[in-house]
Amino acid sequence: MGLLDTLNKNKSKREKQLNIQKKRDICRKTGYLKKKQICKLKHNNITKKREAKEIYKSLSSGPSKPHPNTSVTNGMDFKGVMLAGKYDGSQNIDGWYMSEKLDGLRCYFDGKTFRTRNGNLFNPPPEFRENFPEGVHLDGELWIGRNRFHECHSVVRAQTADKGWYKVKYLIFDAPQHPGTFKQRLEYLKDLLQNIDDGYLTLHEHKICVNAAEVQLEMEKIRKLGGEGLILRDPDSFYEFSKRSNFMLKVKDFHDDEATIIDYENGTGKYKDLMGAVIVQNKYGIKFKVGSGFSDEQRKEKIQIGRKITYKYAELTKKAFLDFLFFEVLCRSLIHL
């Protein structure tokens, strides 16, 4: 090959490279590559959403009444747990069962593994699980004691099974795959557990509720013991998987306290140009936001900094963090900072 041929060949290569570079520059300027990437992302997202819907459908589907218990399970048939609705005093709960609402972690035993209410796995040590009835589905709570939720949480959420599990009990309150009513499921659990001598397995205590007045009396007892509340169950109801049921109701007691308004936030969405939340400080020095419970009229007003509100909360931890905050009363008195 002569020198002229070599030069022509190199020139041809350079021209090709320049043409490719020009096309790339045009694509960048017109946004073609960006649009192509967006289309690809959208396609991937749609595919993932479809897959997620199929998974959710497979988990949440199934009969509202339970099917007979199976002898062996690998955990793949977990459908989610039955969730409690709220008792507001209007429901007729005469003759229902009532039990203490435990401040532990919900746990579903699928006959082989222990799962959270969302289906994630707990990892208890072998000595904890050795006497559990294989193949029998149980619904209950991992519990250490009243006002010890955070201690229980730190033990059972650990990735490795440690010695802290010896403090944990599994309080059972249902047999999800038994085909009977709650009354029948409770009798089944009594028969099942009477022959199992195990310090970890305990049937949660239930008693018959005569009327609404008895609910209040029982709440007073639970309150004095430092408990969280009550659960009410219809004796003739069936287990409802992955559903908030009207046949299992929670009764919770709220505490109240005062806090001083130190600032406020503007609202968004339907509360645009209105007050969204107040920032307050309580007697523990904890600052937090309270954004629910206000009327539209109250949101229109510019609440004066330094005033006090009374708020309600469901639980106060050792570090004085608050759960389920909502506005109750804006006090008339002023406080000077």
N, C-alpha and C positions, 0 to 999 in steps of 0.2 A: 504494500500500500504506500503510495507516494505522500509527500508532504501536503499537497493540495487536497487529497482525499481526506487526510486526517483532520485538516482544518475545517473542511465542510462538515465532517461528522460531528466535531466538537460544537460547531455553530448550530447544527440541527438540535443537539442535546440542549444547548443553552436556550434556543427558541422554545423548545418544549417546556423547559422549566419555567420560562417567563410566562408562557401561556397558562400553565397550571397556577402560577402565582397570581396572575391577573384574575383568573376565575375565582380563586380563593378570596381576593380582595373584593370582587363584586359580590360574592356571597356574604361576606362580612358586612358590607355596606347596606345590602338589601335586607339583611337579617334572615337570609334563607337558612343558614346553619342553625341559628337560634330557634327559628320556627320548627325546624326538623327535630331539634332536641326537645322542644316543648311537646310536640306531637308524640314523641317517644315516651316522655314522662307521663303524659296523659294516658297513653295506652297502658303503661305499667300500673298506674294508679287504678284505672278502671278494672284491670285484671285482678289486682289485689283486693279491691272492694268486692268484686264478685266472689272471690275465694273466701273472704271474711264473712260475707252474707251466707254462703253455703255452710261454713263452719258453725256460725251462729244458729242457723236454721236447724242443723243437725243436733245442736246442744239443747235448744229450747223446745224442739218439737217433742211430741209424745203425748200420751193420754193425760188428762187432768187427774184422773184416778190412777192409782199405782197399779203396775202389773205384778204378778206373783214374783216372789224372791227367786233369784237364781243361785245356784250352788257355787259357781266359780265366776269371778269377774276379773278383768285386767285393768279396770279403771276407765276404759274408753267409753263406757255407757253413762258417764256422769252427766246428769241433765241440769244441775244446779239445784240449790236448796229452796225450800219454801220460806218466804219472807213475811214478816209481820206487818199488818196494817196498823193504823192508829186508832186507839179508843178515845172517843170524844164525849162519851156519856150518853149519846143518843142511841147506841146499839143495845139491844136486849141480850144481856149476857147471863141471864138466870139459868143456873144449872151447868154453866161452862166450867171447865177445869181452869185453875189458876196456879201459877208457879212463879218463883222469883226470876226476874230478868237478870241474867248473869253478866257481869262485866269481864268476860273472857274473850276467847277467839272461837268463832264458829268453826266446827270441824265435822266433815262428812267422811265416815269410814265406809268405803265401797266394798268391803269384804276382804280387802288385801292391802290397800293404801289409805293414807290419811290426807284429806284434801281441804283446802280453804273453801269458802263459799263461792269463789270464782274458779275452783278447780285446780289451783296450784298445790303442789305437794308439801306436806310437813315431813320432817325427818326425825321421828322419835327413835330412841335406842331400842334394841331388841327386847330388853326386859320390860319395856312399857307395852309392847304390842303382843307379847307371847301368849296371853290368855284371851285375846280378842277372838270372837267366833268367826272363823273363816267363811267367806261367802255371804255373810249376813250384812245388809246395809244398815248403818246406824247414823243418826243425826244427833249432834250434841254440841257441847262447848268444852274447850280446853280451858281449865280454870284453876287458879291457885287460891284465891280468896277475895273477899270484898275489898275494894280500893287497892287492888294489887294488879291492875290491868297491865301496867307498863312493865312490871316484873315478869308477868306471864308472857307478854309480847316478846321481850328480849330473849327469853328461853326458847320458845317454840319457833321463832323466826330465824334462829341461828342456822347456818348452812350445815353445821356438823352437830350430831347428837351429843350433848354434853350432860354432865351430872345434874344440871338444873331441872331436868325432866322428872326427877324423883319427887319434886314438889307439886307436879301437875296432876290433876285428876281429869278424867273424861266423864262429864256429866251428860248422860243420855236422856233425851226427851222425845225421840221419835224413831220409828222403823219405816223409812220411806217406801220400801218396796213390798211391805205387807199390804194385802189388798183390802183390809178392813177399815173401819172408821177409827177415829183417834182413840176412842174408848177401847176398842178391840186391840189396837196397836199397843196401847199402854199395858193391857193384860198380857199380851204376847211378850212384851219386854220383861215384865215381872217374872214370868215363867222361865224365860231365857236366862236371866241373870241370877236367879236364885241358886243355880247349880255352879256358878262361876265365882270362885273365891279369889278375888283380885282387888288390890288396894287402889288400882288406877281406874277401874270400871265402876261407875255408880249410876243408878237410876235416879234422875232428878225428881224431887218430891213434887207431887201435884195434889191439890185438894179441890173439892167442889165449891163453887161460888154460888151462894144463895141468891144474892141480888147486888145491885150497884153499891148499896151502903156497905156491904161487906168488902167490896173492892177498896173503898176508902179506908176502912179499918185495917185491912191488910197492908195498904200502902203506908200507913202510919208505923206499923211494925217494921216494915222493910226500911223505912227512912231512919228509924232509931238504930237499926243494925248497921246502917251505912250502905244499904243496898241501892241498886239503880232504879228498880221499878218492878213491874209485873208483866207476865205474859198470860193472855186469856185464850183458851182454845175451845172451839165448839166440839163437844163429844161425838157428834154425828158427822163430822167432816172428814174428807179424804185428803191425802197428801197431794199438794199441788206443786209440781216441780217448777223451779225458776220463775216463781210468780209471787207478787205481793198479795197476800190473801186477806179476804174479809172474814175468814173463819179462824184466824190467828191474829190477835190484836195486842199491841204493846201499850202499857200504861207507864209513863215516865213522869217523874217529879222534877220540876225545875226550881232552881235556887235563884234568888235575886240579890243584887248588890248595886252600889252607886259608883259612878265614875264621872270625871270632870272632862268637859269638852275642851280640847286644846287646838283643834283645827277641823276643817271639813274638806271634802272632795266634791267636785262638780260631777254631775251625773252624765251618763251616756245613753244612747238609744232613746227610749221613750222618756227618760229623765233628763234629756239634754236641756241645758239652761236651768236646770233645777239642782237641788242638793242631791248628791248620790249617796254619800255616807258621812258620818261624823267620826273624827279621830279622837279617841278619849284615852284617859289614863286612870287606872284604878288605884286602890290603896296599896297594892303591892308594887306600884311603879311600872306596871306592864302597860304598854301602849298598844291599842288595837282599834280596828274599824268596826263600826256598827252601821249596817246599811239597810237592814230590813225592818219592817214594822211601822214605818213612817207613812202618814197619810200624804196625799198630794198637796194639801194646804200647808202641812209642816215642811214639805220639801221646797215650797215656794219662798218660805221665810229664810232669811239669813240668820241662822242660829247663833246667838251671842256666845263667843268664846268665854269660858269661865263658868257657864251654867252646868248643872249636873243632870245626868239622866239616870234612871233606874233601868238596868238591863237584866235579862234572865239568861241563865246558862244551865246546861245539863250536867256538866262535870267540871270539877276543878282539880287539876293534877297537883302533884307535889311541888311543881315549879310554877304553879298558879297560871298555867295557860288555860284558855277558855274555849269551850266547844259550843256550837249552836247558839251564837249570840244573836239577840234581836232586841230592838227598841221596845220599851214598855211605856214609861211615863217621863215626860220632860218636866223636871222639878221647877217650881216657881222661884225658889231661893237662888240667890246669886252667890258665887264664891269668887274671892279675889285672889289672883295668882301672885 
